[in-house]
Amino acid sequence: MAAAAELAFHEFEEATNLLAETPEAVTTRSDQLSPQGGHVTVALGSSVGYRAEDELEEEGDKTALLQEEKPPPGFWTFGYYQSFFDVDTSQVLDRIRGSLMPRPGHNFVRHHLRNRPDLYGSFWICATLAFVLAVTGNLSLVLAQRRDPSIHYSPQFHKVTVAGIAIYCYAWLVPLALWGFLRWRQGIRERVGPYTFLETVSIYGYSLFVFIPTVILWLIPVPWLQWFFGALALALSASGLVFTLWPVVREDTRLVAVALLSTVVLLHALLATGCKFYFFQPLPAEHLALPAPAASLSPNILSPATVKV
């Protein structure tokens, strides 16, 4: 009996301590569980919350497992290309700043792309550059006509198409050729590890951003200043390409590395020079030819001939 009483006393003391710690707990008397009675059970209300949290965690784990097991979207689906445009404004601005401030030892892919190339920035940079080229090319002719009325101007809407084709072909075909060449060299020399095609497209797309303000500055009708701005933009853009591609090509032979980087710089210079000559070359002055003055005839010729009898 003493042992039973002592046991009951300790059980009651434990229940009292639990109630003191959790005043919102619910107490139930379970006389049906034991014929001797006197047992007190304490149901903690917070246990329901713990169970709910455990169930939510289990559901979250199941959802994560289902997402991991979900196959990647196909090449022909919209979801496949959606990831290439999944960037925010801060990332795009950071990559633009990186393209405007190239320096030795600063790799654009490693410090800015970080294995997450995007097509969003490259696409809109090319579109903006093509539009600005066409508009400023027409504005330069308008300003030239104001300075010299003998220049005939008519809107040249075809420049929008020419600019778009030239910029987008350069921003896609040149990276494609470069990526293919580096892949071919990787098969010859195993230590040559090229960037992915999307990384190469991103490098070239962001490298063209510096030409957007340069094209606007080309509206200043000072030839030597235009060439100065063009050379400065070309130096910044081409040096960014060289510093980014050098870690990839330095493992190749010196001849191949120098030839490849020289070709990259030469193609970049041809693009800048071609845009300067085509979009900002004023039309030749069309001087209106004045009609030749009528020859003055002698009054003796105009007078009727006198007939001698």
ABEGO torsion letter per residue (X at the ends): XAAAAAAAAAAAAAAAAAAAABAABBBBBBAAABAAEGBBBBBBAAAAAAAAAAAAAAAAAAAAAAAAABBBBBAABAAAAAAAABBBAAAAAAAAAAAABBBBGBBAAAAAAGGBBBAAAAAAAAAAAAAAAAAAAAAAAAAAAAABAABBBBBBAAAAAAAAAAAAAAAAAAAAAAAAAAAAAAAABAABBBBBAAAAAAAAAAAAAAAAAAAAAAABBBAAAAAAAAAAAAAAAAAAAAAAAAAAAAABBAAAAAAAAAAAAAAAAAAAAAAAAAAABBBBBBBBBBBBBBBBBBAAAABBBBBBX
